[in-house]
């Protein structure tokens, strides 16, 4: 008999049907959901979780509800699924995805997501330990539908299925960042290969939901996706003709674009239709960025836990490489990896004429995020049209100002090798670029890491009363406090989250502690947490100080 594992559900989306109906009722009795809103709700994927113990390995586990995609907070685990009392799928590995950055993931040990089709039950095998499974359920309205690729959005681009086609209403967390396209990585998504062409849009949406909401990435990680039928999908937003920085190859994202093949190609080769689609895509994409599809390029590794090369290592890469060439992974599968020479040759056949060389300048931040008040360090190289260094050239470091225009915030001069470097005190998240008289670098966003301090005068309060917390946050922004209470088994139970009043970088908040017991109060903002404050609610006098 199937044993149900310990369950903890995650709120799926901010806008639920119940909330939408409530909002409609508030606007006036008798109002109904607009057809467009109802349609959007029907297409919105739902995310939920299942916490399993080591003893649950090998048992048949029932998911909280039907799902199509699954991942885990751990690698080195295999999973198989089925519809209730149906046939089991083959075992598939939940491989560790790593921190593919630059999106500051919530879970560095999260696995890549695996699309399994409709499933209600699953089994696990591998190294037994407690872990959390993350699921995505994509409604039928958002999958099993035929979507026709749109003609070229940009001159010369191949027809592809756009973001608003596969994910109406799906938004990135933040604006995209831009780097350079010096090469392309080929991936596979590690899911079953027996999907129909009308399934592909739902698969892309499920992957995007998992990457953004579970991994905590800014958007879907891949720049493009291709299914076995030759359908091309726009991936990460920001412009298909732009050098959008993805989250697909740790340490190489700023220098590459990434195209993922929907399916598993460890022992099965990709179809001729898909190979042709990749060739058409990369032939166009590489051309508009002025790089060939064949040959090699020397790049500098950005490092990272999944990178094959340490930070700063000079590495010779094929212009079109497999994910495994840059990172510690088997991706894109042995069979597809063997097809890369064919992809390079066919991409070259589809490539256009590379534009004439022009002067060039780069701008690379030393860190992907900078602590408030610290110096952000930027560097780059200026080269002439023929690739020789531009020596003794003035470089302006520019940042988007409050009015939306570019403002020069620092200046530098290139050395004999064309290199330049400059520091600028960082107190606000912003988009940055470098400019010389004849060229402008691609821009990138550098977030500011806030500084959060908090304290409380009381370490004991009357049960049912409030405890006063105060502190500072720089830069000034919203602050929240997570309130937890220790139960009789010594476990921390979430009571709720309260929002603080913030004014000119100072905040105050007074959570009410209704029952007697030990409470844990955690102020946080923008992913940054202040040290935990412990307060005991008692049936008696109060006093003391906690900080």
N, C-alpha and C positions, 0 to 999 in steps of 0.2 A: 504494500500500500504506500502511495507516495506520501512523503513527509514534508510538510510545509516549513520552509526555513524562516528564520527571524526576519521580520519585514520592517523596513522604514521607508515610507513613501516620501518622495520629493515633490514639492509643488510644481506642477508642470509648466504653467504659463501664467503671466500676470493677468491677461484678459481671458477669463473663463466665460462660458455661456451664462452661468448664473450671474456673474458680475455685469455682463452686457445687458442681460434682461433687467437687472436692478437699475442700471443706469437709464435704460429706456423708460422704466416705470417712473423713475424720478423726474424725467423730462415731461411726463404727462401720462395719465392713465389711459390704457388702451393702445399705446403705441407698440408696434412690433419691431423686431430687428429688421434693419434694412437688408435687402437681399444680398448686397455686396458684403456687409459685415457677417451675415450668417454664413455666406460662402467661405469667407476667410477663416471663420472659426472652425468650419468643417474640415479645412485643409491644415490647420495648425497641428504639428506633431506634439505628442505628449511624452515627457520624460519621467521616469520613476526608477526606484532602486530596490534592491533585494540584498540584505546582509546575510551571508552564509557563514557557517562555522566549519572548522576542519572536518568534523564528523559528517557533514553534508556531502562531501565528495563521494561520488559513486552512486548516490541516491537520486531518485527522480524528484526534481524540485518543480513546484508549480509557481509560475510567475504570477504577480498580482493581477495582471490582465494580459491580453494578447499583445505580442510585440513583433517587430520585424528586425530590430537591430540590437546588438548586445555588446558590451565592453566590460572591463573590470579595472579595479584599482590595483592591479598587479599584472606582471607578465609571467610567462612560463606556465600558463594554465591552458588546457584544451576544453572545448565545450562542444556539445552536440545538442540539437533541439528537435522538437516535433510538435505537431498539433496534438491535442489531447487524444491519447491512445492511437496515434498515427504511427508512421514509420520514422525512424530516427534518421537525421541527416548524417553525413560523414563527420568525423571529429575535425575541428579546426582550431588552430592555435590563436589564443588571445595574446599576441606579441606586444611587448612593451613598446609604446610609441616614443617615450622620452620627451624631453622638453624642447620641441622643435623650434620654439621661439620665433620671432621676438615678442611673443604675446604674453609672457609671464603666466604660464599655466597654473591652475589651481592644484593639479595632481601630476607631479613629475613621474610617478610610476603608473599612470593610467595606460591602458592598452589601446591599440588602435580599435576602432569599432568594426564589428563584423555584421554584415547584412545576412540574415538567415531566412527571410521570407516569413510568412505567418507561422507563429509558434506560440504555444501555451506552456510547454514544459521543457526542462533542460536537465542535462547531467554535466558534471565537471570531473576532470581527472588531471593529475599532475601533483605538484608539491602541495600537500595538504596544509592549509592555514586559513584563518578567518580572512574574508575579503568582502568587498562590496561590489555587486554587479550593477551596472547601469544600463537601462533599457530605453529604447525609443520606439513609440508606436506611431506610425504614420497612417492617418485615416485613408480610407479607400478613395476619397475625393481628391487626395493629393498624390495618389499612385495608381497604378494600373490604368493609366490614361495615355492616350497617344498625343504627344506634343511635337509639333512640326518645327524643325529648326528654322530660324529666321535668316533672311539674307544678310549679307555683310553689313554689320553695324558701322564698320570702319572700312574705308576703301581697301579692297584687296583681301580682306579677311574672309576665311571660309565661313559658310553658314553654320550657326550654332544655336543651341538652346540657351536662352538668356536666363539670368537670375530671376527676373520677374515671371518667367514661365515655369521653372522648376520649383520656385519658392516664393509665391506671391506673399508679400508682406514680411519676408525674412530679411532682417536688418543686421548689419555688423554692429559690434559694440562701439567701435570708435572709427574715425576716418582712417583710410589706408595710409601706409607709409610707402615710400618709393626708394628704390635703390638703382641697380644696374642689371641688365641682362647680358651676361657674358657667356652663359651656357644654359642648358636645359637638363633637368632630371626627369627620368621616367620612373613611375611608381606602379604598383597594383594595390587594390583596396582590400584584398584578402576576404572575399566573400564567395558564395556559391556562384558557379558559372551558368546555371540553368534558369536564368531570368529571361523574361520576355522583353521586347523593346519598349512596351508601355510601362514596364516596371522601373526603368532607369531613372526617370525624373524623381520618383519617390525615394530611390536609393540615394541619390545625390542630396535630397532634402534631409533624409535621415542622418547622413554623414555630417552635413552642415550643422544640424541641431546638436549632435553629439560633440563636435569640435567646439562649438561656441558655448553651450550651456554646461556640458560636463567637464571638458578639458579647461574651460575658461579662456579659450582663445578668442581673438577679436572677431573671427569669421571662420568660414571653412578654410582648411589649411592649403588645399591645392589651388593652383592658379587656373587649371583646366582639368576636365575629366572627359574620358572617351569610353563608350561602351563597346561591346563586341560586335554590335551592328553598325559601327561607324558613326554613331551620333556623337557630336562634340557638345560639351556643356561648358558654359562660362562658370568659373569657380569663384575665387575670392574677388570681391568688388574693388573698383578703383579705376576700371578702364582696361579693356582687353589689349589695347595698344600701348599701355603704360607699363613701366618696370615695377609693378606692384610687388612688395615684399610679402611672400607667403609664409606659412608655417609648415614647411614640407621637407626641409633638409637642414638639420641643425648645423649652424656654422657656415652655411652657404646661401642662406635665404636672400641676403642683400645682393648677391651676385648672380642669381639664377631665376629661372621660371620652372614650374613643375607641372607635369601632366600625369594624371593618375588613370590607370586602366581599371575599369570596374570588373572585378573578378579576381581569381587566383590563378597564377601562371607559373607555379613551381614546376609542374610536370606537363602541363597542357599549354601549347603555343597559342598566342593571340591570333585572332582571325585576320584574313587578308583585308577585310573591310575596315577593321580597326587600325591596322598598320597603315593603310592608305590615309585614313583620317588623321592619324598622328603626323604623318609626313606632310599633309597639306597644312595642318595647323602650325607645325614647327618651321616648315619652309617659309611661311608668311611671318611668323612671330620673330624668328631669328633675323630675317632680312630687315624688318623695320627698326631693329635695334643695332643694325650695322655689323652683325657677326655672322660668320659662315656656319653651316650645319655640320661640316666635317673638319677634321684636324683637331689640334689640341690648343689649350690655353693654360697659362700658369696663373693660379689664383692663390690668395692667402687665406688659410683656414681661420674661421672665427672661433674654433674650439667648441667645447660643449661635451656633455657626458656621453652622447651617442655619436659624436664625431670620430672618425677614424684617425684624425690628425690633431695634434695639440695646437693651441692658439698660436698664430703667427707663422705656422709652417707653410712654406711654399710648395704647392702641389700641382703637378701637371695633370690636367683633366681633359677628357674628350669633350668636345663642344656639346654633344648629346651623350649623356652618361646615365647609368643606372643609379638608383638611390644608394645601392650598396657600395658604389665607388667612393662616396663621400662619407657615409655613415655606417655604423655597426648594425647591419640588417641584412636579411636575405632578399629584400625588396629590390627589383620588381619580380622576383621569382626566376629560377634558373632558366626555364624555357623562354620567357620573354627577354631575359638578359641576352640570350643567344640570338635574338632577333634585332638587337640594336644596330649591328652593322647594316642590315637591310633598311632600317629606319633612317639611318644617316644618309645612305645613298639616295633613297626616295625623297627625303626632305630636301636634299640639294637639288633634285630634279624639279621640285615645286618652288624653290626659292627664287626670288626676284633679284634685281641688280642692287647690290649694297650701295647706299648713298655715298657720295664723295665725302672723304674725311674732312672734319672741321676741328677747330681748337676745342679742347675738352678740359673740364675741371670736375673733380670729385669732392664730395664732402661726406666724411664718415665720422659719426659720434663715437667716442671711446667707450661709452656705456649706453645701453638701450634705455636707461632711466637714471635720473640724477636726483640725489637727496636735496631737499630745499636748502638754498643758501650755499651749496657747494659749487665749485667751478665745474662746468661742463666743458669737456675738451673735444675739439673738432680738428680734424686733419684731412688732408687730401693731396692731390697732385694735379698740376696744370700741364697740359701737353699741347704742342702745336699740331697742325693738321697731319703732319707726317709722323707723328708719334714722338718727336723729340721733346725734351723738357723745356718748359717756358720758365726761364730764370728771371729773377728780379721783377716779378709781375705783382701788382697790387691785387689782393684778394679781399673782397668784402663778405663778411659773414652776415647773412640777413635772416630775420625772423618775422613771421606774420604778426603785425601789430593788432591792437584792439579794433582798428577800423577796417581790418582785412587787407591792408597793403603791406608790402615788404619794406622793412625798416632795417638799416644797417646797424648792428649792435657791436661789432668788433671788426678789426682789420688786421691783415697779416701781409707778409711779402714772401714770395716763393724763393727757395734757395736755388743753388746751381742745378740741383736735380729736379726742380719743379715742385718739390714738396713744400707744404705749408702747414702750420699748426697754430691754433689760437685757443684761449680760454675765455669763458664768459660765465658770470655768476648766474645760476639757474634758480629762478623763483617762480616760474610759471610754465606749465606745459605749453609747448608750441611747436610749430613747423619751422624748420630751419633749412637753409641752402647756402651755397657759396656762389659768388659771382665775380667774374673778371670782365674786362672790357668786351670780349667777343664771345663769351659763353656763360651759361648758367648750369649749375649741377642739378641733378634730380633732388627733390626735397624729401625730408623725412621728419616724422613727429618724434620728439623726445619728451616723454612724460616726466613730471616732477614727482618725487617721492615725498609725501607730506611728513612733517614732524608732529607727533601727537603726544601730549603729556596730560595726565589726569591724576587727580587725588581726591580723597574724601576726608573730612574732619572726623567722621564717626566710624568706629569699628563695631559698635553695637547700637542697635536702634530698637525701638518698641515694635513688636510684631503688629503689623497693620499700618505702621507708619512709613515715612519716606526717608531715604538716605540721600543727602545732597552731595553730588559730584561736581567738580569744576576742573577746568584745565584750559589748555591752549592748543590751537591747530594752525600750522603754517604750511602752505597758504590757507587762508580762511576758506572753509568749505564745510559741508554737512558732516555732522558727527552723530554716531549711533552708539547705544550701549546694549550689549547682549546681557540679559539677566538669566542666570542659571541657579538652581537650588539643589543641594546635595540630598539624595534620598536615603532611605534606611539601609540600602545596600551599598552605599558609598559611591553611587553613580550620579553624575551631574545631569539634571533634567532641565531642559530649556523652558523658561517661563515666558519669555517674550523679548522683544526688542523695542527700545524707546528712543525717540529722536531728541537730541539736545538742542537747546537754543544757542545759536552761534551769532556773535556780533564782534566784528573787527578782530577776528582771530581768537577770541575768548569764548568759552562755552560753559553752560551749566545745565544740569538735568537732575531730577529727583525721582528716581524709580521707587515705587511703593512695594514694600516687602510684606505681603499679606499674611504669610504663615511663619511661625517660628522655625528657625533652622539656619544653616550656614549657606550664604549666597556668594556666588562668584559673578562679578561685574566686569565686563570686558568692553571698554570703549574702542571704537574702530572707525576708520574713514578710508575710503578708496583702497581697500585691501590691506591697510596698515592697522595693526592693533597696538594699543597702549598696554603697559603691564597690567596684569589682572589685579583687581581690588576685591578683597574678601571682607564681607560684613556679616555679622550674626544678628538675626532678628530674635529677640527674646521677649518673654513676658515679664518685664521688669524695667529697671532704670537703664538709661543709655549713657554713653560717655566714651572717651578715648579718641584716638586718631588713627586713621589708616591711610597709607599712600603707596 
